[in-house]
Amino acid sequence: MMAAQYRADALERARQQQALEAARERTKRFIGTADIYTRN
């Protein structure tokens, strides 16, 4: 029973990590590079 709980916890942590990385990538793509916001 405890092994199943540990596995579920590990899967949940992996899912959360993947969601965080996906959100970070979406934010980076949305913002893009800072070059378009600066004047040269």
mmCIF file of the N, C-alpha and C atoms, coordinates in Angstrom:
data_MODEL
# 
_entry.id   MODEL 
# 
loop_
_atom_site.group_PDB 
_atom_site.id 
_atom_site.type_symbol 
_atom_site.label_atom_id 
_atom_site.label_alt_id 
_atom_site.label_comp_id 
_atom_site.label_asym_id 
_atom_site.label_entity_id 
_atom_site.label_seq_id 
_atom_site.pdbx_PDB_ins_code 
_atom_site.Cartn_x 
_atom_site.Cartn_y 
_atom_site.Cartn_z 
_atom_site.occupancy 
_atom_site.B_iso_or_equiv 
_atom_site.pdbx_formal_charge 
_atom_site.auth_seq_id 
_atom_site.auth_comp_id 
_atom_site.auth_asym_id 
_atom_site.auth_atom_id 
_atom_site.pdbx_PDB_model_num 
ATOM 1   N N  . MET A 1 1  ? 0.825  -1.199 0.000   1.00 0.00 ? 1  MET A N  1 
ATOM 2   C CA . MET A 1 1  ? 0.000  0.000  0.000   1.00 0.00 ? 1  MET A CA 1 
ATOM 3   C C  . MET A 1 1  ? 0.871  1.266  0.000   1.00 0.00 ? 1  MET A C  1 
ATOM 4   N N  . MET A 1 2  ? 1.909  1.261  0.807   1.00 0.00 ? 2  MET A N  1 
ATOM 5   C CA . MET A 1 2  ? 2.779  2.438  0.844   1.00 0.00 ? 2  MET A CA 1 
ATOM 6   C C  . MET A 1 2  ? 3.522  2.619  -0.475  1.00 0.00 ? 2  MET A C  1 
ATOM 7   N N  . ALA A 1 3  ? 3.884  1.517  -1.119  1.00 0.00 ? 3  ALA A N  1 
ATOM 8   C CA . ALA A 1 3  ? 4.578  1.618  -2.406  1.00 0.00 ? 3  ALA A CA 1 
ATOM 9   C C  . ALA A 1 3  ? 3.685  2.302  -3.437  1.00 0.00 ? 3  ALA A C  1 
ATOM 10  N N  . ALA A 1 4  ? 2.421  1.980  -3.413  1.00 0.00 ? 4  ALA A N  1 
ATOM 11  C CA . ALA A 1 4  ? 1.483  2.609  -4.341  1.00 0.00 ? 4  ALA A CA 1 
ATOM 12  C C  . ALA A 1 4  ? 1.370  4.103  -4.049  1.00 0.00 ? 4  ALA A C  1 
ATOM 13  N N  . GLN A 1 5  ? 1.383  4.469  -2.792  1.00 0.00 ? 5  GLN A N  1 
ATOM 14  C CA . GLN A 1 5  ? 1.306  5.888  -2.421  1.00 0.00 ? 5  GLN A CA 1 
ATOM 15  C C  . GLN A 1 5  ? 2.570  6.624  -2.864  1.00 0.00 ? 5  GLN A C  1 
ATOM 16  N N  . TYR A 1 6  ? 3.740  6.009  -2.654  1.00 0.00 ? 6  TYR A N  1 
ATOM 17  C CA . TYR A 1 6  ? 4.989  6.632  -3.083  1.00 0.00 ? 6  TYR A CA 1 
ATOM 18  C C  . TYR A 1 6  ? 5.002  6.819  -4.594  1.00 0.00 ? 6  TYR A C  1 
ATOM 19  N N  . ARG A 1 7  ? 4.508  5.810  -5.310  1.00 0.00 ? 7  ARG A N  1 
ATOM 20  C CA . ARG A 1 7  ? 4.452  5.908  -6.777  1.00 0.00 ? 7  ARG A CA 1 
ATOM 21  C C  . ARG A 1 7  ? 3.503  7.025  -7.195  1.00 0.00 ? 7  ARG A C  1 
ATOM 22  N N  . ALA A 1 8  ? 2.354  7.117  -6.564  1.00 0.00 ? 8  ALA A N  1 
ATOM 23  C CA . ALA A 1 8  ? 1.399  8.173  -6.885  1.00 0.00 ? 8  ALA A CA 1 
ATOM 24  C C  . ALA A 1 8  ? 1.998  9.552  -6.593  1.00 0.00 ? 8  ALA A C  1 
ATOM 25  N N  . ASP A 1 9  ? 2.705  9.671  -5.479  1.00 0.00 ? 9  ASP A N  1 
ATOM 26  C CA . ASP A 1 9  ? 3.354  10.942 -5.137  1.00 0.00 ? 9  ASP A CA 1 
ATOM 27  C C  . ASP A 1 9  ? 4.406  11.308 -6.179  1.00 0.00 ? 9  ASP A C  1 
ATOM 28  N N  . ALA A 1 10 ? 5.198  10.331 -6.591  1.00 0.00 ? 10 ALA A N  1 
ATOM 29  C CA . ALA A 1 10 ? 6.240  10.584 -7.588  1.00 0.00 ? 10 ALA A CA 1 
ATOM 30  C C  . ALA A 1 10 ? 5.620  10.995 -8.921  1.00 0.00 ? 10 ALA A C  1 
ATOM 31  N N  . LEU A 1 11 ? 4.545  10.331 -9.309  1.00 0.00 ? 11 LEU A N  1 
ATOM 32  C CA . LEU A 1 11 ? 3.877  10.691 -10.558 1.00 0.00 ? 11 LEU A CA 1 
ATOM 33  C C  . LEU A 1 11 ? 3.287  12.095 -10.489 1.00 0.00 ? 11 LEU A C  1 
ATOM 34  N N  . GLU A 1 12 ? 2.731  12.436 -9.358  1.00 0.00 ? 12 GLU A N  1 
ATOM 35  C CA . GLU A 1 12 ? 2.153  13.770 -9.192  1.00 0.00 ? 12 GLU A CA 1 
ATOM 36  C C  . GLU A 1 12 ? 3.236  14.848 -9.248  1.00 0.00 ? 12 GLU A C  1 
ATOM 37  N N  . ARG A 1 13 ? 4.359  14.585 -8.588  1.00 0.00 ? 13 ARG A N  1 
ATOM 38  C CA . ARG A 1 13 ? 5.468  15.549 -8.649  1.00 0.00 ? 13 ARG A CA 1 
ATOM 39  C C  . ARG A 1 13 ? 5.978  15.701 -10.076 1.00 0.00 ? 13 ARG A C  1 
ATOM 40  N N  . ALA A 1 14 ? 6.079  14.612 -10.810 1.00 0.00 ? 14 ALA A N  1 
ATOM 41  C CA . ALA A 1 14 ? 6.535  14.668 -12.200 1.00 0.00 ? 14 ALA A CA 1 
ATOM 42  C C  . ALA A 1 14 ? 5.539  15.447 -13.052 1.00 0.00 ? 14 ALA A C  1 
ATOM 43  N N  . ARG A 1 15 ? 4.253  15.250 -12.804 1.00 0.00 ? 15 ARG A N  1 
ATOM 44  C CA . ARG A 1 15 ? 3.226  15.973 -13.558 1.00 0.00 ? 15 ARG A CA 1 
ATOM 45  C C  . ARG A 1 15 ? 3.305  17.473 -13.276 1.00 0.00 ? 15 ARG A C  1 
ATOM 46  N N  . GLN A 1 16 ? 3.481  17.816 -12.007 1.00 0.00 ? 16 GLN A N  1 
ATOM 47  C CA . GLN A 1 16 ? 3.585  19.226 -11.646 1.00 0.00 ? 16 GLN A CA 1 
ATOM 48  C C  . GLN A 1 16 ? 4.822  19.865 -12.269 1.00 0.00 ? 16 GLN A C  1 
ATOM 49  N N  . GLN A 1 17 ? 5.929  19.146 -12.255 1.00 0.00 ? 17 GLN A N  1 
ATOM 50  C CA . GLN A 1 17 ? 7.163  19.655 -12.843 1.00 0.00 ? 17 GLN A CA 1 
ATOM 51  C C  . GLN A 1 17 ? 6.988  19.887 -14.343 1.00 0.00 ? 17 GLN A C  1 
ATOM 52  N N  . GLN A 1 18 ? 6.339  18.948 -15.012 1.00 0.00 ? 18 GLN A N  1 
ATOM 53  C CA . GLN A 1 18 ? 6.111  19.079 -16.450 1.00 0.00 ? 18 GLN A CA 1 
ATOM 54  C C  . GLN A 1 18 ? 5.196  20.273 -16.740 1.00 0.00 ? 18 GLN A C  1 
ATOM 55  N N  . ALA A 1 19 ? 4.180  20.451 -15.929 1.00 0.00 ? 19 ALA A N  1 
ATOM 56  C CA . ALA A 1 19 ? 3.263  21.574 -16.116 1.00 0.00 ? 19 ALA A CA 1 
ATOM 57  C C  . ALA A 1 19 ? 3.994  22.900 -15.900 1.00 0.00 ? 19 ALA A C  1 
ATOM 58  N N  . LEU A 1 20 ? 4.875  22.950 -14.915 1.00 0.00 ? 20 LEU A N  1 
ATOM 59  C CA . LEU A 1 20 ? 5.638  24.161 -14.644 1.00 0.00 ? 20 LEU A CA 1 
ATOM 60  C C  . LEU A 1 20 ? 6.554  24.492 -15.817 1.00 0.00 ? 20 LEU A C  1 
ATOM 61  N N  . GLU A 1 21 ? 7.227  23.494 -16.349 1.00 0.00 ? 21 GLU A N  1 
ATOM 62  C CA . GLU A 1 21 ? 8.116  23.724 -17.486 1.00 0.00 ? 21 GLU A CA 1 
ATOM 63  C C  . GLU A 1 21 ? 7.326  24.169 -18.719 1.00 0.00 ? 21 GLU A C  1 
ATOM 64  N N  . ALA A 1 22 ? 6.162  23.583 -18.937 1.00 0.00 ? 22 ALA A N  1 
ATOM 65  C CA . ALA A 1 22 ? 5.331  23.966 -20.078 1.00 0.00 ? 22 ALA A CA 1 
ATOM 66  C C  . ALA A 1 22 ? 4.863  25.415 -19.926 1.00 0.00 ? 22 ALA A C  1 
ATOM 67  N N  . ALA A 1 23 ? 4.477  25.800 -18.735 1.00 0.00 ? 23 ALA A N  1 
ATOM 68  C CA . ALA A 1 23 ? 4.039  27.175 -18.493 1.00 0.00 ? 23 ALA A CA 1 
ATOM 69  C C  . ALA A 1 23 ? 5.187  28.148 -18.696 1.00 0.00 ? 23 ALA A C  1 
ATOM 70  N N  . ARG A 1 24 ? 6.373  27.770 -18.252 1.00 0.00 ? 24 ARG A N  1 
ATOM 71  C CA . ARG A 1 24 ? 7.547  28.622 -18.438 1.00 0.00 ? 24 ARG A CA 1 
ATOM 72  C C  . ARG A 1 24 ? 7.831  28.810 -19.933 1.00 0.00 ? 24 ARG A C  1 
ATOM 73  N N  . GLU A 1 25 ? 7.723  27.734 -20.697 1.00 0.00 ? 25 GLU A N  1 
ATOM 74  C CA . GLU A 1 25 ? 7.953  27.815 -22.144 1.00 0.00 ? 25 GLU A CA 1 
ATOM 75  C C  . GLU A 1 25 ? 6.893  28.691 -22.819 1.00 0.00 ? 25 GLU A C  1 
ATOM 76  N N  . ARG A 1 26 ? 5.628  28.542 -22.418 1.00 0.00 ? 26 ARG A N  1 
ATOM 77  C CA . ARG A 1 26 ? 4.570  29.387 -22.986 1.00 0.00 ? 26 ARG A CA 1 
ATOM 78  C C  . ARG A 1 26 ? 4.818  30.861 -22.680 1.00 0.00 ? 26 ARG A C  1 
ATOM 79  N N  . THR A 1 27 ? 5.245  31.148 -21.464 1.00 0.00 ? 27 THR A N  1 
ATOM 80  C CA . THR A 1 27 ? 5.527  32.533 -21.084 1.00 0.00 ? 27 THR A CA 1 
ATOM 81  C C  . THR A 1 27 ? 6.680  33.081 -21.912 1.00 0.00 ? 27 THR A C  1 
ATOM 82  N N  . LYS A 1 28 ? 7.715  32.281 -22.078 1.00 0.00 ? 28 LYS A N  1 
ATOM 83  C CA . LYS A 1 28 ? 8.863  32.724 -22.859 1.00 0.00 ? 28 LYS A CA 1 
ATOM 84  C C  . LYS A 1 28 ? 8.472  32.996 -24.307 1.00 0.00 ? 28 LYS A C  1 
ATOM 85  N N  . ARG A 1 29 ? 7.639  32.132 -24.878 1.00 0.00 ? 29 ARG A N  1 
ATOM 86  C CA . ARG A 1 29 ? 7.199  32.342 -26.260 1.00 0.00 ? 29 ARG A CA 1 
ATOM 87  C C  . ARG A 1 29 ? 6.283  33.563 -26.363 1.00 0.00 ? 29 ARG A C  1 
ATOM 88  N N  . PHE A 1 30 ? 5.464  33.797 -25.350 1.00 0.00 ? 30 PHE A N  1 
ATOM 89  C CA . PHE A 1 30 ? 4.554  34.940 -25.376 1.00 0.00 ? 30 PHE A CA 1 
ATOM 90  C C  . PHE A 1 30 ? 5.330  36.249 -25.289 1.00 0.00 ? 30 PHE A C  1 
ATOM 91  N N  . ILE A 1 31 ? 6.270  36.305 -24.377 1.00 0.00 ? 31 ILE A N  1 
ATOM 92  C CA . ILE A 1 31 ? 7.045  37.532 -24.187 1.00 0.00 ? 31 ILE A CA 1 
ATOM 93  C C  . ILE A 1 31 ? 8.045  37.713 -25.323 1.00 0.00 ? 31 ILE A C  1 
ATOM 94  N N  . GLY A 1 32 ? 8.638  36.630 -25.759 1.00 0.00 ? 32 GLY A N  1 
ATOM 95  C CA . GLY A 1 32 ? 9.631  36.713 -26.816 1.00 0.00 ? 32 GLY A CA 1 
ATOM 96  C C  . GLY A 1 32 ? 10.934 37.292 -26.291 1.00 0.00 ? 32 GLY A C  1 
ATOM 97  N N  . THR A 1 33 ? 11.635 37.949 -27.174 1.00 0.00 ? 33 THR A N  1 
ATOM 98  C CA . THR A 1 33 ? 12.901 38.543 -26.756 1.00 0.00 ? 33 THR A CA 1 
ATOM 99  C C  . THR A 1 33 ? 12.669 39.985 -26.337 1.00 0.00 ? 33 THR A C  1 
ATOM 100 N N  . ALA A 1 34 ? 13.545 40.505 -25.537 1.00 0.00 ? 34 ALA A N  1 
ATOM 101 C CA . ALA A 1 34 ? 13.419 41.876 -25.062 1.00 0.00 ? 34 ALA A CA 1 
ATOM 102 C C  . ALA A 1 34 ? 13.793 42.876 -26.151 1.00 0.00 ? 34 ALA A C  1 
ATOM 103 N N  . ASP A 1 35 ? 14.362 42.400 -27.247 1.00 0.00 ? 35 ASP A N  1 
ATOM 104 C CA . ASP A 1 35 ? 14.806 43.310 -28.306 1.00 0.00 ? 35 ASP A CA 1 
ATOM 105 C C  . ASP A 1 35 ? 13.669 44.159 -28.853 1.00 0.00 ? 35 ASP A C  1 
ATOM 106 N N  . ILE A 1 36 ? 12.476 43.626 -28.938 1.00 0.00 ? 36 ILE A N  1 
ATOM 107 C CA . ILE A 1 36 ? 11.379 44.392 -29.524 1.00 0.00 ? 36 ILE A CA 1 
ATOM 108 C C  . ILE A 1 36 ? 10.876 45.492 -28.588 1.00 0.00 ? 36 ILE A C  1 
ATOM 109 N N  . TYR A 1 37 ? 11.286 45.446 -27.333 1.00 0.00 ? 37 TYR A N  1 
ATOM 110 C CA . TYR A 1 37 ? 10.837 46.452 -26.368 1.00 0.00 ? 37 TYR A CA 1 
ATOM 111 C C  . TYR A 1 37 ? 11.853 47.551 -26.125 1.00 0.00 ? 37 TYR A C  1 
ATOM 112 N N  . THR A 1 38 ? 13.017 47.414 -26.695 1.00 0.00 ? 38 THR A N  1 
ATOM 113 C CA . THR A 1 38 ? 14.074 48.400 -26.449 1.00 0.00 ? 38 THR A CA 1 
ATOM 114 C C  . THR A 1 38 ? 14.353 49.193 -27.707 1.00 0.00 ? 38 THR A C  1 
ATOM 115 N N  . ARG A 1 39 ? 14.796 50.432 -27.509 1.00 0.00 ? 39 ARG A N  1 
ATOM 116 C CA . ARG A 1 39 ? 15.187 51.268 -28.632 1.00 0.00 ? 39 ARG A CA 1 
ATOM 117 C C  . ARG A 1 39 ? 16.689 51.241 -28.771 1.00 0.00 ? 39 ARG A C  1 
ATOM 118 N N  . ASN A 1 40 ? 17.113 51.217 -30.007 1.00 0.00 ? 40 ASN A N  1 
ATOM 119 C CA . ASN A 1 40 ? 18.567 51.257 -30.270 1.00 0.00 ? 40 ASN A CA 1 
ATOM 120 C C  . ASN A 1 40 ? 18.961 52.592 -30.819 1.00 0.00 ? 40 ASN A C  1 
# 
